[in-house]
Amino acid sequence: MQPLSVVLVHRDQPERLVDTIDAFRAQDVPVVITIVDNGSVSVPPVEAVDVTVVRAGANLGFGAAANIGYRRFLADADAGDWVVLAPHDALPEPTCLSHMLSVLADRPRAGLACADFGDAATPVVDPYLGGILVPARVDEGWEPAGHPHGTLMFAHRACLDQVGIFDERYFAYCEEADLALRARDAGWECGLVRGAMVKNPHISSPSAAIDYLQLRNTLLLVREHSGRYHTFIRFCIALVELGVGAVAPTHRGPYWHPGGRVRGLADFLRGRFGPPPPHLLTKR
């Protein structure tokens, strides 16, 4: 059986990276792994016959680092039809990849798909709110989704060839939704494979950067795919959320950071995308 191409995006989590490599090597299908390192202080000596390390040289963001792996995959015509993308701390169960491949074999127009995170939720894209989660509708097999989550996602070669790879303006967060909407417009399906289990127990970014990126990028996503009217409504919702969260802690999101949100709104208005401001990358 031809090895399945896997791209792992890594930054400064060498122990977790080793665990993730082990989890992919433990799959019941063969894999060949490309690690794209986003400017880490150190990378463990993991290069082997089935593992290649590509150093980005700096923290380019999840999307841009993933694109390095995607370009290498697309340049190799013998690498197969599917490429898997995951962060350095994704832990797929041993049958995760084979389960996904068996389901995808029956869906010739599937362009993007993700594994089951076990949260009984399905990612969708709302024209006003951007990427949100709704309750799962199926218990096993293929479930249509608005976009794949980035914990473990499959992309089909023909889909990437047609619609392109990640938009690097997003840096991190919402790039999967943007890619999925472009794929949908080109006639490709996106879904989640229930029962193909993966875990991702860690959040390593500072909450200020997460809040900044999620808000700024959601506004970009809505503008690009739903238009200016929807963007205006989403911007107003963000202002209301900022005011309510300031006086009511129970209404704050898990990564609440008022400074990050204000800067996200301001940077969206002035068209500043890419990496977050350096001061937001400092852990509180």
C-alpha positions, 0 to 999 in steps of 0.5 A: 500500500502506498504511504499516506502523506502527512504534514505536521506543523510544529513550533516549540513543543518537541516532546509533544511532537515526538508523541504525535509522530509515534501516534501516526506511525502506529496507524494501521496504514503506512505514512510518510511524514513531513514536519514543517518547523515554524522557527522553533528554538530546538527540534528533536532529532526525528529525521528518519526514512519516514520523516523529513524536517523542513525548517520555515526559519520563523513563525509563519503561522499555521496556514503558511507552514502548512502550505510549505507541506502542501506545496511539497505534496503537490509537486510530487505526482507520485505522493497519492491523492490525499494529504493529511495535515495536523498540528504537533500535538494531534493524537489520532487513534490507531484506526483513524486514518484507515477509517477516514480513507474507507469512508472517503473512498465512497465519496468521489467529490470529497475534497476536504475532510476531518477526523472526529474530535469527540465533542459531538459538534460539527463545524459550519460557516454562518454568513454573519458569524463565520465558523461556529459549531452545531450539534452533530447530526450523525453518529457514524460515517460521513457528516457534511460540514461547513469546513474541516477543523485543523486538528486532523484534516484530509485534502484531496490533490485535485481539490488543492490543484483547483482551488489553491492552498491556504490564504496566508493572510489568516496566519492561524484560525479561519483558514480552513473555513476559507479553503472549504468555502472556495472548495464548495464553490468549485463543487467539492464536498467537505465533511467530518468522519464520525468514529475516526477519532483524534485528540488534541489536548493542548492549547499553547498560544497565549489567549490574547493572540487567540482572541485577536486572530479569531475575531480579526480573521472571522471578519475577514472570512465574512467579508470575503465570502458574505459581503460588506453588509454581513461584515458590518453586522458582524462588526457590530456584534463584536462591539456588543460582545466587547461591551457585555464581556467587560461588565459580565464575566459569564459572557466572556469566551474561553480566550477573552482578552479585551486588548486583543479584541480591540486590536483585532477590530482596529487591524481589520479596519486598516487591512492589517493581516498576517501575524498578530502584534508581537505584544499579544504573543506574550503569555499573561 
